[in-house]
């Protein structure tokens, strides 16, 4: 036994719940994600701090009534936006959130929503392509969404008034907040001085040792991080050193003992099966988009293995390094240049790019957008009554949202003109739909993953 060594057998389930909680919610306060989580994690703080550092390279910090997990950021992930009450923040709200944090950092113990809005509007007006006009309802609503995100995590607490009333009519309404400085400081933890960063890639740089033992430890920690942070880990997308650790039974045993979850091993990779509500979102899930995604995935998987249909073209996907480089470039293109101290930038070697097996050896089935549109039209014809009027009026939007969800869970990879069907899709063949008056409930029979990396067969 190499992990949770000081945890007795009768308390192991509780310890595993504490570890799952801090992995799922790296910021825990007296109210977030719920009133019980703080005491649970604090009870096991010593063992958690040791295991998280040794196994993943993470750092656990306890400050007052706040617990913060400082993760190692290996790569950016565009599929996990910050959400406020199940709505993803757009670029405007992200910007307002950053400015609100900056204002709170220099504020006292209390602040009114009007004062906070005035300070944020003043800062926003000095930034190119960003503004905040408190006379515009859309700007006030976006600002209140950013404030609500902080309120939900305990950084702000309403002591008087109503934020929603202020957003509707700031002339007649106001709201007063207490500021929890421990939470505010725990949220904003950049790994570099931001004024000295000329690329978002600098926030991902890690200081790694050069000895053989240090490199082996880094690869093992990277493997464990992938397993608990990603929906699925494909061997073809990781470096050989990481892949070797992923194939080791020892890491599977460690992760299963730490999390209380089961690791599913297939020829193409590994997946941590969420049987205990480990994450906030699961697949298959509820809601129109999730149900449409499962139905559409079943159509795609069936088409890929249809012996009577014309063979689908096989294409090599963009590598993980190529996808990440494209995302870095997109973000960097929006960085403000004015005020950045380019001459003071400390340029360090970038972290090694993730790369797996020879991309020439990996091909996935291509399903065109035309095929997806036709299948979605057929699905709406069969089950449209259960999806609601909004989706029936715009099936193309439902298709786009469904594909986005499938990409988030690494079932497909979008390419020009269609999607590539990834091996995990084979797990969801033979989808069976049951239609009720108000909804469609899609179920699936377990079929395993694809038989090879070339498609979901």
For each residue, the residues with C-beta under 8 A, 3 or more apart:
1: 4 5 257
2: 5 250 254
3: 51 54 55 254 257 258
4: 1 7 12 15 16 47 51 257 258
5: 1 2
6: 46 47
7: 4 11 12 15 44 47
8: 11 12
9: 12
10:
11: 7 8 14 15
12: 4 7 8 9 15 16 257 260
13: 16 17 260
14: 11 17 18 40 43 44
15: 4 7 11 12 18 19 44 47 48
16: 4 12 13 19 20 257 258 259 260
17: 13 14 20 21 40 260 276
18: 14 15 21 22 40 41 43 44 48
19: 15 16 22 23 44 48 51 52 258 259
20: 16 17 23 24 259 260 261 276 278
21: 17 18 24 25 28 33 37 40 41
22: 18 19 25 26 28 41 48 52 60 67 69
23: 19 20 26 69 228 259 278
24: 20 21 33 278 279 280
25: 21 22 28 32 33 37
26: 22 23 68 69 70 71
27: 32 66 67 68 69 153 183 186 187
28: 21 22 25 32 33 37 38 41 66 67 68
29: 32 38 65 66 67 153 154 155 180 183
30: 35 38 65 154
31: 34 35 152 153 154
32: 25 27 28 29 37 152 153 154
33: 21 24 25 28 37
34: 31 37
35: 30 31 38
36: 39 40
37: 21 25 28 32 33 34 40 41
38: 28 29 30 35 41 42 65 67
39: 36 42 43
40: 14 17 18 21 36 37 43 44
41: 18 21 22 28 37 38 44 45 48 67
42: 38 39 45 62 67
43: 14 18 39 40
44: 7 14 15 18 19 40 41 47 48
45: 41 42 48 49 60 62 67
46: 6 49 50
47: 4 6 7 15 44 50 51
48: 15 18 19 22 41 44 45 51 52 60
49: 45 46 52 53 59 60
50: 46 47 53 54
51: 3 4 19 47 48 54 55 258
52: 19 22 48 49 55 56 58 59 60 69
53: 49 50 56 57 58 59 60
54: 3 50 51
55: 3 51 52 221 224 254 258
56: 52 53 71 72 221 224 225 228
57: 53 72 218 221 225
58: 52 53 69 70 71 72
59: 49 52 53 69 70
60: 22 45 48 49 52 53 67 68 69 70
61: 67 68 69 70 186
62: 42 45 66 67 68
63: 66 68 182 185 186
64: 182
65: 29 30 38 182
66: 27 28 29 62 63 154 180 182 183 186
67: 22 27 28 29 38 41 42 45 60 61 62
68: 26 27 28 60 61 62 63 186 189
69: 22 23 26 27 52 58 59 60 61
70: 26 58 59 60 61 189
71: 26 56 58 225
72: 56 57 58 206 221 225
73: 76 191 203 204
74: 204 222 225 226 351 354
75: 204 320 324 354
76: 73 200 204 324 327 328 331
77: 80
78: 81 327
79: 407 408
80: 77 408
81: 78 88 89
82: 88 89 94 97 149
83: 86 87 88 89
84: 87 89 93 145 146 148 149 152
85: 148 152
86: 83
87: 83 84 145
88: 81 82 83
89: 81 82 83 84 93 94 97 145 146 149
90: 93 94 142
91: 94 95
92: 95 96 130 139 142
93: 84 89 90 96 97 142 145 146
94: 82 89 90 91 97 98 146
95: 91 92 98 99 124 127 130
96: 92 93 99 100 120 124 132 142 143 145 146
97: 82 89 93 94 100 101 146 149 150
98: 94 95 101 102
99: 95 96 102 103 120 123 124
100: 96 97 103 104 116 120 143 146 147 150
101: 97 98 104 105 150 184 187 188
102: 98 99 105 106 123
103: 99 100 106 107 111 116 119 120 123
104: 100 101 107 111 116 150 155 156 179 184
105: 101 102 184 185 188
106: 102 103
107: 103 104 111 116 179
108: 111 179
109: 178 179 181
110: 159 176 177 178 179
111: 103 104 107 108 115 116 176 177 179
112: 115 116 174 175 176 177
113: 116 117 144 147 161 163 166 174 175 176 177
114: 117 118 166 170 174
115: 111 112 118 119
116: 100 103 104 107 111 112 113 119 120 147 177
117: 113 114 120 121 132 134 140 143 170
118: 114 115 121 122 134
119: 103 115 116 122 123
120: 96 99 100 103 116 117 123 124 132 143
121: 117 118 124 125 131 132 133 134
122: 118 119 125 126
123: 99 102 103 119 120 126 127
124: 95 96 99 120 121 127 130 131 132
125: 121 122 131 132
126: 122 123
127: 95 123 124 130 336
128: 336 338
129:
130: 92 95 124 127
131: 121 124 125 139
132: 96 117 120 121 124 125 139 143
133: 121 136 139
134: 117 118 121 139 140 143 170
135:
136: 133 139 140
137: 140 141 167 168
138: 141 142
139: 92 131 132 133 134 136 142 143
140: 117 134 136 137 143 144 166 167 170
141: 137 138 144 145 167
142: 90 92 93 96 138 139 145 146
143: 96 100 117 120 132 134 139 140 146 147 167
144: 113 140 141 147 148 163 164 166 167
145: 84 87 89 93 96 141 142 148 149
146: 84 89 93 94 96 97 100 142 143 149 150
147: 100 113 116 143 144 150 151 156 163
148: 84 85 144 145 151 152 163
149: 82 84 89 97 145 146 152 153
150: 97 100 101 104 146 147 153 155 156 184 187
151: 147 148 154 155 156 157 158 163 177
152: 31 32 84 85 148 149
153: 27 29 31 32 149 150 183 187
154: 29 30 31 32 66 151 157 180 183
155: 29 104 150 151 179 180 183 184 187
156: 104 147 150 151 177 178 179 180
157: 151 154 177 178 180
158: 151 161 162 163 175 176 177
159: 110 176 177 178
160: 174 175 176
161: 113 158 165 166 173 174 175 176
162: 158 165 166 173 175
163: 113 144 147 148 151 158 166 167 175
164: 144 167 168
165: 161 162 168 169 172 173 175
166: 113 114 140 144 161 162 163 169 170 173 174 175
167: 137 140 141 143 144 163 164 170
168: 137 164 165 173
169: 165 166 172 173
170: 114 117 134 140 166 167 173 174
171:
172: 165 169
173: 161 162 165 166 168 169 170
174: 112 113 114 160 161 166 170
175: 112 113 158 160 161 162 163 165 166
176: 110 111 112 113 158 159 160 161
177: 110 111 112 113 116 151 156 157 158 159
178: 109 110 156 157 159
179: 104 107 108 109 110 111 155 156 184
180: 29 66 154 155 156 157 183 184
181: 109 184 185
182: 63 64 65 66 185 186
183: 27 29 66 153 154 155 180 186 187
184: 101 104 105 150 155 179 180 181 187 188
185: 63 105 181 182 188
186: 27 61 63 66 68 182 183 189
187: 27 101 150 153 155 183 184
188: 101 105 184 185
189: 68 70 186
190: 193 194 203
191: 73 203 205
192: 196 197 202 203 205
193: 190 196 197
194: 190 197
195: 339 340 341 344
196: 192 193 341 344 345 346
197: 192 193 194 200 202 203 340 345
198: 202 335 340 342 345
199: 202 328 332 335
200: 76 197 203 204 328 331 332 335
201: 204 205 328 332 350
202: 192 197 198 199 205 348
203: 73 190 191 192 197 200
204: 73 74 75 76 200 201 350 351
205: 191 192 201 202 348 349 350 351
206: 72 218 351
207:
208: 214 215 218 351
209: 213 214 215 218
210: 214 215
211: 214 215
212: 215 216
213: 209 216 217
214: 208 209 210 211 217 218
215: 208 209 210 211 212 218 219 241
216: 212 213 219 220 241
217: 213 214 220 221
218: 57 206 208 209 214 215 221 222
219: 215 216 222 223 239 241 242 244 245
220: 216 217 223 224 245 251
221: 55 56 57 72 217 218 224 225
222: 74 218 219 225 226 242 245
223: 219 220 226 227 233 238 242 245 246 251
224: 55 56 220 221 227 228 251 254 255
225: 56 57 71 72 74 221 222 228 229
226: 74 222 223 229 230 233 238 242 246
227: 223 224 230 233 246 251 255 263 270 272
228: 23 56 224 225 255 259 272
229: 225 226
230: 226 227 233 410
231: 271 283 408 409 410 424
232: 269 270 271 409 410 424
233: 223 226 227 230 237 238 246 269 270 271
234: 237 238 268 269 356 410 422 423 453
235: 238 243 246 247 268 269 356 357
236: 268 269 356 357 361 362 453
237: 233 234 319 320 354 356
238: 223 226 233 234 235 242 243 246 320 354 355 356
239: 219 242 243 352 354 355 356
240: 243 244 356
241: 215 216 219 244 245
242: 219 222 223 226 238 239 245 246
243: 235 238 239 240 246 247 356
244: 219 240 241 247 248
245: 219 220 222 223 241 242 248 251
246: 223 226 227 233 235 238 242 243 251 269 270
247: 235 243 244
248: 244 245 251 252
249: 252 253
250: 2 253 254
251: 220 223 224 227 245 246 248 254 255
252: 248 249 255 256 263 265 270
253: 249 250 256 257
254: 2 3 55 224 250 251 257 258
255: 224 227 228 251 252 258 259 261 263 272
256: 252 253 259 260 261 262 263
257: 1 3 4 12 16 253 254 260
258: 3 4 16 19 51 55 254 255
259: 16 19 20 23 228 255 256 272 278
260: 12 13 16 17 20 256 257 276
261: 20 255 256 272 273 274 275 276 278
262: 256 272 273 275
263: 227 252 255 256 270 271 272 273
264: 270 271 272 273
265: 252 270
266: 269 270 271 423 448 449
267: 449 451 452 453
268: 234 235 236 423 424 449 450 452 453
269: 232 233 234 235 236 246 266 423
270: 227 232 233 246 252 263 264 265 266
271: 231 232 233 263 264 266 424
272: 227 228 255 259 261 262 263 264 278
273: 261 262 263 264
274: 261 277 278 279 282
275: 261 262
276: 17 20 260 261
277: 274 282
278: 20 23 24 259 261 272 274
279: 24 274 282
280: 24
281: 285
282: 274 277 279 285
283: 231 290 293 294 405 409 411
284: 290 291 294 428 442 443 444
285: 281 282 290 291
286: 290 291
287: 290 291
288: 291 292 387 388 391 398
289: 292 293 398 401 402 405
290: 283 284 285 286 287 293 294 405
291: 284 285 286 287 288 294 295 387 439 440 441 442
292: 288 289 295 296 376 379 387 391 398 399 401 402
293: 283 289 290 296 297 401 402 403 405 406
294: 283 284 290 291 297 298 428 431 442 444
295: 291 292 298 299 379 383 431 433 440 442
296: 292 293 299 300 372 375 376 379 399 402 403 406
297: 293 294 300 301 406 411 412 425 428 431
298: 294 295 301 302 428 429 430 431 442 444
299: 295 296 302 303 375 378 379
300: 296 297 303 304 367 372 375 412 419 421 425 456
301: 297 298 304 305 421 425 426 428 429 456
302: 298 299 305 306 429 430
303: 299 300 306 309 312 367 371
304: 300 301 312 365 367 421 425 455 456 457
305: 301 302 429 455 456 457
306: 302 303 309
307:
308:
309: 303 306
310:
311:
312: 303 304 365 366 367 455
313: 365 366
314: 363 364 365 366 454 455
315: 363 364 366 415 420
316: 359 360 362 363 364
317: 359 362 364 413 415 420 422
318: 322 323 326 413 415
319: 237 322 323 354 355 356 359
320: 75 237 238 323 324 354 355 356
321: 324 325 353 354 355
322: 318 319 325 326
323: 318 319 320 326 327
324: 75 76 320 321 327 328 353 354
325: 321 322 328 329 353
326: 318 322 323 329 330
327: 76 78 323 324 330 331
328: 76 199 200 201 324 325 331 332
329: 325 326 332 333
330: 326 327 333 334
331: 76 200 327 328 334 335
332: 199 200 201 328 329 335
333: 329 330
334: 330 331
335: 198 199 200 331 332 340
336: 127 128 339 340
337: 340 342
338: 128
339: 195 336
340: 195 197 198 335 336 337 345
341: 195 196 344 345
342: 198 337 345
343:
344: 195 196 341
345: 196 197 198 340 341 342
346: 196
347:
348: 202 205
349: 205
350: 201 204 205 353
351: 74 204 205 206 208
352: 239
353: 321 324 325 350
354: 74 75 237 238 239 319 320 321 324
355: 238 239 319 320 321
356: 234 235 236 237 238 239 240 243 319 320 359 362
357: 235 236 361 362
358: 361 362
359: 316 317 319 356 362
360: 316
361: 236 357 358 453
362: 236 316 317 356 357 358 359 453 454
363: 314 315 316 453 454 455
364: 314 315 316 317 413 420 421 422 423 453 454 455
365: 304 312 313 314 420 421 454 455 456
366: 312 313 314 315 415 418 419 420 421
367: 300 303 304 312 371 372 418 419 420 421
368: 371 372 417 418
369: 372 373 417 418
370: 373 374 418
371: 303 367 368 374 375 418
372: 296 300 367 368 369 375 376 399 403 418 419
373: 369 370 376 377 396 399
374: 370 371 377 378
375: 296 299 300 371 372 378 379
376: 292 296 372 373 379 380 395 396 398 399 402
377: 373 374 380 381 395
378: 299 374 375 381 382
379: 292 295 296 299 375 376 382 383 384
380: 376 377 383 384 387 391 392 395 398
381: 377 378 384
382: 378 379 433
383: 295 379 380 386 387 433 435 440
384: 379 380 381 387 391 392 395
385: 435
386: 383 435 436 437 438 439 440
387: 288 291 292 380 383 384 391 392 398 440
388: 288 391 392
389: 392 393
390: 393 394
391: 288 292 380 384 387 388 394 395 397 398
392: 380 384 387 388 389 395
393: 389 390
394: 390 391 397 398
395: 376 377 380 384 391 392 398 399
396: 373 376 399 400
397: 391 394 400 401
398: 288 289 292 376 380 387 391 394 395 401 402
399: 292 296 372 373 376 395 396 402 403
400: 396 397 403 404
401: 289 292 293 397 398 404 405
402: 289 292 293 296 376 398 399 405 406
403: 293 296 372 399 400 406 407 412 414 419
404: 400 401 407 408
405: 283 289 290 293 401 402 408 409
406: 293 296 297 402 403 409 411 412 419 425
407: 79 403 404 410 411 412 413 414 419
408: 79 80 231 404 405
409: 231 232 283 405 406 424
410: 230 231 232 234 407 413 422 424
411: 283 297 406 407 421 422 424 425 428
412: 297 300 403 406 407 419 420 421 422 425
413: 317 318 364 407 410 419 420 422
414: 403 407 418 419
415: 315 317 318 366 418 419 420
416:
417: 368 369
418: 366 367 368 369 370 371 372 414 415
419: 300 366 367 372 403 406 407 412 413 414 415
420: 315 317 364 365 366 367 412 413 415
421: 300 301 304 364 365 366 367 411 412 425 455 456
422: 234 317 364 410 411 412 413 425 456
423: 234 266 268 269 364 426 449 450 452 453 455 456
424: 231 232 268 271 409 410 411 427 449 450 456
425: 297 300 301 304 406 411 412 421 422 428 450 456
426: 301 423 429 447 448 449 450 451 456 457
427: 424 444 446 447 448 449
428: 284 294 297 298 301 411 425 431 444 447
429: 298 301 302 305 426 444 445 447 456
430: 298 302 444 445 447
431: 294 295 297 298 428 442 443 444
432: 442 443 444 445
433: 295 382 383 440 441 442 443
434: 440 441 442 443
435: 383 385 386 439 440 441
436: 386 439 440 441
437: 386
438: 386
439: 291 386 435 436
440: 291 295 383 386 387 433 434 435 436
441: 291 433 434 435 436
442: 284 291 294 295 298 431 432 433 434
443: 284 431 432 433 434
444: 284 294 298 427 428 429 430 431 432
445: 429 430 432
446: 427
447: 426 427 428 429 430
448: 266 426 427
449: 266 267 268 423 424 426 427 456
450: 268 423 424 425 426 453 454 455 456 457
451: 267 426 457
452: 267 268 423 455 457
453: 234 236 267 268 361 362 363 364 423 450
454: 314 362 363 364 365 450 457
455: 304 305 312 314 363 364 365 421 423 450 452
456: 300 301 304 305 365 421 422 423 424 425 426 429 449 450
457: 304 305 426 450 451 452 454
